[in-house]
């Protein structure tokens, strides 16, 4: 994973979509900062443990746009991680095994497949699955749309535009269950015409005590 992040940054990627992760890793977070320092918009899945995303990498990085999952009712998916690190939500389905309603996202099927059995396969190249890994590409695609609209934006500009364009869910304003809300492509692409204020807090970092 670290090598892939470095490869993307060194070869001119504008957007890095990360539907993977695990427990906290300083090595991974350093690699995310390496991408960010080179102007890459980094999008990361919050994780699927119904737990605080601050304990997972790359979701915990201050330089990543951290994405949680909603179900078809625009409620937080029962498995989706949450917390102060959450930026936005996107459709990710839900699972009855977590006590939720069974709903899935149509997803590309890997050539070397370990997830999609015959009961969830659609045609030959797709299957129906759920998770914050399904939510993340929605946000990565939106980041690409924003950069297509205005290529001069920085990675932090893009983050603020995605946040600012989101539709508020849950408690008013940013909250630990939904972040800034559910992404809205129309709103965000409209906002992309102008450069936003884009502050980033670099200290103390997430999880650091002072």
C-alpha positions in Angstrom: 0.0 0.0 0.0 2.7 2.5 0.9 4.6 1.7 -2.4 1.4 2.2 -4.3 0.7 5.6 -2.7 4.3 6.8 -3.5 4.0 5.5 -7.1 0.8 7.4 -7.6 2.3 10.7 -6.3 5.6 10.2 -8.3 3.7 9.6 -11.5 1.4 12.7 -11.5 -1.9 11.3 -10.1 -4.3 14.1 -9.2 -6.7 11.8 -7.2 -5.9 8.8 -5.0 -8.9 6.5 -4.2 -8.2 4.2 -1.2 -10.8 1.5 -0.6 -8.6 -0.3 1.8 -7.0 0.0 5.2 -6.6 -1.5 8.6 -5.4 -0.6 12.1 -3.5 2.6 12.7 -0.2 2.8 10.8 2.2 5.7 11.0 3.9 4.3 7.9 0.7 4.6 5.9 -0.1 8.0 7.3 3.4 9.2 6.3 2.8 7.9 2.8 -0.5 9.8 2.7 1.2 13.0 3.7 3.8 12.3 0.9 1.0 12.2 -1.6 -0.7 15.3 -0.1 2.6 17.3 -0.3 2.7 16.6 -4.0 -0.9 18.0 -4.5 -2.8 14.7 -4.7 -6.5 14.7 -3.5 -6.6 11.7 -1.2 -9.9 9.9 -0.5 -10.0 7.1 2.0 -12.7 4.6 3.3 -13.6 5.2 6.9 -13.8 1.4 7.6 -16.5 -1.1 8.3 -16.4 -1.8 12.1 -18.9 0.7 13.4 -16.0 2.3 15.3 -14.1 5.5 15.5 -12.2 6.0 12.2 -9.3 7.7 14.0 -8.0 4.2 14.9 -7.7 3.1 11.2 -5.3 4.0 8.4 -5.4 5.6 6.0 -8.8 6.9 7.2 -7.2 8.5 10.2 -4.8 10.8 8.3 -5.4 14.5 8.6 -4.5 14.7 4.9 -7.2 12.3 3.6 -10.9 13.0 2.8 -12.4 10.3 5.0 -15.7 8.7 3.7 -18.4 7.0 5.6 -21.3 5.0 4.1 -25.0 5.6 3.9 -27.8 3.1 3.0 -30.7 3.6 0.6 -32.6 5.6 3.3 -29.7 8.2 3.7 -29.1 6.8 7.2 -25.6 5.8 8.4 -24.9 2.3 7.3 -24.9 0.1 10.3 -21.2 -1.0 9.7 -19.8 2.4 8.8 -17.1 3.9 11.0 -17.6 7.4 12.3 -16.0 10.1 14.4 -14.5 13.5 14.2 -12.2 12.5 11.3 -15.2 11.8 9.1 -15.4 14.3 6.2 -18.5 13.2 4.2 -20.8 10.3 3.4 -21.6 8.5 0.1 -23.8 5.5 -0.8 -22.4 2.3 0.5 -25.3 0.0 1.0 -26.0 -2.0 4.2 -26.0 -5.5 5.5 -28.4 -7.6 7.6 -25.5 -9.3 9.2 -24.9 -5.9 11.0 -28.5 -5.6 11.9 -29.2 -3.4 8.9 -31.3 -3.6 5.7 -29.8 -5.6 2.9 -28.8 -3.1 0.2 -25.8 -3.1 -2.1 -23.8 -1.1 -4.6 -23.1 -2.4 -8.1 -19.3 -2.7 -8.2 -16.6 -3.8 -10.5 -15.5 -7.4 -10.1 -11.8 -8.0 -9.7 -10.1 -10.5 -12.1 -8.7 -12.3 -9.0 -12.0 -12.5 -7.1 -12.3 -13.5 -3.4 -15.5 -11.6 -2.6 -18.2 -12.2 -5.3 -19.9 -15.5 -5.4 -22.6 -16.6 -7.8 -25.4 -15.2 -5.6 -24.2 -11.6 -5.9 -22.6 -11.6 -9.3 -24.2 -9.5 -12.0 -23.2 -10.5 -15.6 -19.5 -11.3 -15.8 -17.8 -8.1 -14.6 -19.9 -6.8 -11.7 -21.2 -7.8 -8.3 -23.4 -6.3 -5.6 -21.5 -5.6 -2.4 -21.6 -3.0 0.5 -19.1 -1.1 2.6 -17.2 2.2 2.9 -15.1 0.8 0.1 -18.1 1.2 -2.2 -18.8 4.8 -0.9 -15.2 6.0 -1.4 -15.1 5.8 -5.3 -18.2 8.1 -5.4 -16.1 10.8 -3.6 -13.0 10.1 -5.7 -15.1 10.5 -8.9 -16.6 13.8 -7.6 -13.0 15.0 -6.9 -12.1 14.3 -10.5 -15.2 16.2 -11.7 -14.3 19.2 -9.6 -10.7 19.2 -11.0 -12.1 18.9 -14.5 -14.2 22.0 -13.9 -11.3 23.9 -12.3 -7.8 22.3 -12.7 -6.2 25.1 -10.8 -7.7 24.0 -7.5 -5.4 22.5 -4.8 -6.2 19.3 -3.0 -7.4 21.2 0.1 -9.6 23.4 -2.1 -11.2 20.2 -3.5 -11.8 18.9 0.1 -13.5 22.1 1.1 -15.7 22.1 -2.0 -16.8 18.5 -1.4 -17.6 19.4 2.2 -19.3 22.6 1.3 -21.5 21.0 -1.4 -22.6 18.1 0.8 -26.2 17.8 1.9 -26.4 18.0 5.7 -27.6 14.9 7.5 -28.2 14.1 11.2 -27.4 16.9 13.6 -27.2 20.4 12.1 -23.7 21.1 10.8 -20.7 18.7 11.0 -21.3 15.8 13.3 -19.6 12.5 14.2 -22.1 10.3 12.4 -22.2 12.0 9.0 -19.3 14.5 8.9 -20.5 17.4 6.7 -23.2 15.2 5.1 -24.0 13.3 1.9 -22.0 14.4 -1.1 -23.9 16.3 -3.8 -22.2 16.4 -7.2 -24.3 19.3 -8.6 -23.6 21.5 -5.6 -19.9 20.8 -5.5 -19.2 21.2 -9.2 -21.1 24.5 -9.1 -18.8 25.6 -6.2 -15.7 24.6 -8.1 -15.9 27.7 -10.3 -14.5 29.8 -7.4 -11.5 29.1 -5.1 -12.7 28.5 -1.5 -11.0 29.2 1.8 -9.1 26.0 2.5 -7.5 25.9 5.9 -6.0 22.7 7.3 -5.1 22.0 10.9 -1.7 20.4 11.0 -1.1 20.5 14.8 -2.0 18.8 16.9 -2.5 15.9 14.6 -5.5 13.5 15.0 -5.1 11.4 18.1 -2.2 13.5 19.5 -2.4 15.0 23.0 -0.8 18.3 23.8 
